[in-house]
Amino acid sequence: MAELTLYSAPGCHLCEQALALIEAELGVHELRVVDIEGDLALTYRYGVRIPVLRRADSGAELSWPFDRDALREWLVA
């Protein structure tokens, strides 16, 4: 399983929904959650798109909204 990063921000209710969905699907797999606030480059890149899930191996990104089926398909791609 590739290392996954969820780009998020405090108070982002969509980020909380995405995190719950990802954790339910991944179980014990690693997920790194990164707060984009305070990082100008990340805020510029992801500010209006969060939550965004990113694979370290390919750089592929999955932007919200996504459901369990879309997440599963993206994880195996």
C-alpha positions in Angstrom: 0.0 0.0 0.0 1.3 3.4 -1.0 1.9 6.1 1.6 -1.1 8.4 1.6 -1.4 12.0 2.7 -4.7 13.8 3.4 -4.4 17.6 3.0 -6.8 19.2 5.4 -7.4 22.3 7.6 -8.8 22.8 11.1 -12.6 23.4 11.1 -13.1 21.8 7.7 -16.2 19.6 8.0 -15.6 18.1 4.6 -12.1 17.1 5.7 -13.6 15.4 8.8 -16.0 13.5 6.6 -13.2 12.4 4.2 -11.0 11.3 7.1 -13.8 9.2 8.6 -14.4 7.5 5.2 -10.7 6.9 4.6 -10.1 5.5 8.1 -13.1 3.2 7.7 -11.7 1.9 4.4 -8.0 1.7 5.2 -8.2 0.2 8.6 -4.6 -0.3 9.8 -2.9 1.3 6.8 -0.9 4.5 7.2 -2.4 7.9 6.6 -0.6 11.1 7.1 -2.9 14.1 7.7 -1.3 17.5 6.8 -2.7 20.8 7.9 -2.3 23.3 5.0 -2.8 26.3 7.2 0.5 28.2 7.8 2.1 26.8 4.7 1.7 29.2 1.8 2.7 26.8 -0.9 0.2 24.1 0.4 -2.5 26.8 0.9 -2.0 28.0 -2.7 -2.1 24.5 -4.1 -4.9 23.0 -2.0 -6.7 25.9 -0.3 -10.0 25.7 -2.3 -9.7 21.9 -3.0 -9.4 20.4 0.4 -9.8 17.6 1.4 -7.4 16.1 -1.1 -5.9 12.6 -0.8 -2.5 12.1 -2.4 -0.4 8.9 -3.1 3.3 9.2 -2.5 4.2 6.6 -5.1 2.5 8.1 -8.1 1.6 11.6 -7.0 -2.0 10.8 -8.0 -4.6 12.9 -6.1 -8.2 12.2 -5.2 -10.2 15.4 -4.6 -13.4 15.6 -2.6 -16.2 14.7 -3.1 -15.5 10.9 -3.3 -17.4 7.9 -1.9 -16.2 4.5 -0.7 -16.4 3.0 -4.3 -14.3 5.9 -5.8 -11.8 5.6 -3.0 -11.4 1.8 -3.5 -11.0 2.2 -7.2 -8.4 5.0 -6.7 -6.4 2.9 -4.2 -6.0 0.0 -6.6 -5.2 2.1 -9.7 
